Amino acid sequence: MKNGFKIISFSRDIRPGVYFLHSSFSKAENYFRGRNIVSLVLPGVSDGPGNIVVSRLSGAKEIKISNGCIYLDGRPHKLSDKSYDPAVNFLLKIEGEKFDESRRNLLKYAPPLSMAFIFDGRREAFFSAPFLKNMLSAMKNGINLLKKGKISRGAAALSGLGHGLTPSGDDFLAGLILGLKISGRNKKAERVFTGCKTENLISIKGLKSSRKGFCTAKFKSFLFALKLGKPHLKKFKDAVEFGSTSGSDFMAGFLFSSCLY
């Protein structure tokens, strides 16, 4: 264990148990137990469902969470006094002009291969290589099914679609579920969730979190700005800047939820 390891904060939804290393990156370590994921993340990544913010990554092959402690290489580290509640405890109607700014921001700042193309067909030109054209066609098929009210089929068509640590289709569906959930459309949110067929454990973590109405601290801050009708460019950027396209795909799904009333 590295010296100076400290737990800064943790999400309240984390369950006790023994978790094994799933994947490791420069700013995060992901540990799994069955189909559940707990992530050790560095400051700046954001508090969020299943996240434990730490001063340094551990390098451990497994962790144990029990009795208010995390055990790394057999050594206990007390969970900090600072905890994060991932639940969004208010309803937000997702429609109307208040979302126009968010859509404009998405089109301006989203990476080329994100699912922001659903709000501006001109972005489809970025999908120029043959395999990208095929992926785009499959994505558009899933979107069209959702628009036609064939929600389970649309979700199944988008599940696992795309590349990266979490496929674009999975991130989009997680954002869609959250948008439906926090605007009171629970039955539609459940239909999207049950239609998802992904086997990606990190995607499953995101989908389950959205189903509960959970999100990261940065996304919750963005939601508060929306609710209050305040300018939110900085909060928007904070909310979407993670992964290669994950943040913008999640945002695209969230904003697309306004199309399913």
N, C-alpha and C positions, 0 to 999 in steps of 0.2 A: 504493500500500500504506500502510495506517495505521501510524503509529509505535507501537512497543511490542509488535508482533506477536511472539508466542512460542508454540512448540509445547510443551505441558505433558506429554502422553503420547500414545501411539498403540497401536492394536491390532495384534497380530502377524500377523493374517491378511490385512493389506492388501497388494495386489499392485502392482508398479510399472506405470507407464504414464501416458498423458495422459487426464485426465478433464475433462469439460465440465459447466458448471453446469446442474443439473436443476431445483433449487428453492431458495429462500432464505427463512428465517424469522428471528424475533428471536433465537433461540438456536442455530440450525443452518444450515449451507449443505450441500446435497447435490450431489455431482458424479457423473456417470455415464461409464462406458466400456463400450460394448455393453450387457449386462444386469447389469453390476456397479456398485455404488454405494459411494462413499467419502463420509463426512460429516465436516465440520469442525464441532465442537460446543463450546459454552462450558462452563466449569467448572460442575458441578452437574447437567449432563445425564446423566452417567455414562459411564465407559469402556464400550466394547462392541464387538461385531464391526463392522469397517469404520469405526470412529470414530477421529478424531484430535482430542484435546482441545486447544483453543487459547485464548490469552488474549483474543483479539479475532477477530471474523469478518473474512474477508479482502476480500470484495467482488469477488474475481477471477472472471472468466468461465471460466477454465480453470486447472487445476493439473497439474503434472507430478511424478510420484513416481519417483525414480531415484537409485541409489547412496546410499541413506540420507538423502536430502534431499527436501524438497518445494519445487518451484519455483513461485513465485507472481509473476506479471507478470515472469517471467524471472529473478527473484532467488531464490537458493537459501536454504532455511531447514533447518538440520540437525534431523533427527528427534531427539527428546529421548532421554536415557538411560533414561527410565521407559517401559516397555512393558506392555501388558496382554495376558494370555493368556485368550482368550474361551472356551476349552474347559472343560467340566465333567468333571473327571477322577475321578469316582466314580459308582457306581450308587446309585440311590435307589428303593426300592420304593414306588410311589405307590398306596397303598390303606390302609384301616383308619382308626382313630380319630385318628391323628396329623394327618390332613387336615381333621378336623371344624372345628378352629379357623380354618383358612384359608378354608373355605367360609363360616363365619359372618362372618369379616372382609370377605369379598368382598360378601356380601349387605348388610352394614352400610355399606360405604364406596364401592361401585361407583356410577358415575353412572346415572341412570334408564334411559338407552337402551343400556346395555351388555348383553352376552349373559349376564350373571349370572342372567337369568330361568330358565336351564336348571336351577338349583338351587332355585328357588322360583317357582312359577307365578303367585303374586300380583304379581310384578314385570311381568307381561305387561300390566297395566293402564296402564303408562307409555306403551305403544305405542298411543295413542288415535286419532291422526289416520289417515285412510284409507290414505295411502301407508305409514305406519308399521305399520299392521295387515298390509298386504301383505308388507312386509319381514319382520315377525315370522313370518308363515305360512311364508314361504320358508326362514327360518332353522330353524324347527321341523321342516320337511320334511328339511333336511339333517341335523339332529341325529338324527332318527328313523332315517334311513338308516344313519348311523354305528352307532347302537345295535343295528340289525338285522344288523350285520356287513357291510353293503354299503359298505365303506370308501371305495373309489374314487368311487362315485356320490355318497356323502355329501360328500366333499371337493369334488367338482366343483360340487355344489349350493350350497355355502357360499362358494366362491371368488368374490371380487370383490363380495360381497353387503354392502351397507351404504354409508355415506357417510363423508366425511372424507379426510384425506391417505392413510391406509391403511384400507380398508374393514374393518368389524368381522369379517366372515367370514374374511378373510385373517389378521388378528391372532389370532383364535381358533384357526385351523389351525396357525399357527406355534407357539402355546403347546402345542397337542395333540402336534405332532411332537416338540417338546422333551421333553415328559413321557414319551412312548413311547420316545424315544431313550435317555434317561438311566436308564430302568428296564429296559433290555435288550430291549425289544420292537422290534428294528430292522426286521423285515419289515413290521410294521404301520405303523411310521413311514414306511417307503418307499412303502407303498400310499397313505398320506395325501398324501405329497409328489407322487407321480406323478399323483394325481387332481386336484391343484390346477390351475386354468386361468386364474389371474389374469394380467393384463398390467401390473399396477402395479409399477414397478421397485423402489420402496421395500419393497413387500410381498414381492417376490421375494427381496430381500436378507434379510429376516427369515426367510423360509421356508428358504432355503439355509443360513442360519446355524443354525437349529434342527436341520436335517437332519444337520449336522456335530456336533451337541451343543454348540453355542456359545450364549452368552447374555451379557447385560450384567453388569457388576460388581455392580450392585445386586440383580439377580435371583439371581446366584450366591451373594451373601451371604444372601439369603432361603433358598436351597436348603441352605446349610450349617446354618442354624438348624433347618430341618426335619429334616435328617439327625441332628442332635444332640438333637432333641426339646426344644429350648429355646423359651421364649416369644418370639414373633417379630412382634408387632404393628408396631413401628417399621420393621422390615426389610420386612414386607409392604407397608406404605404406601410406602416408598421404591421398592419394586419395581414398583408399579402406577401411580404418579403420573407418567404421561407421556401426551401426547395428550389428546384429549377423552374417548374411551373405549378407546383402544388398550391401555393398561396393564391395565385390568380385563378386556378381551376376551382378551388373551393369557393372563392368569391363569385365566380361565374355561376356556380350552382346555386349559391345563396340568392343572388339577384334574379336568377331564372325562376325561382319559386314564385315570383310575382306573376308568372305566366300560367300558373296552375290553379287559379281561383275558379 
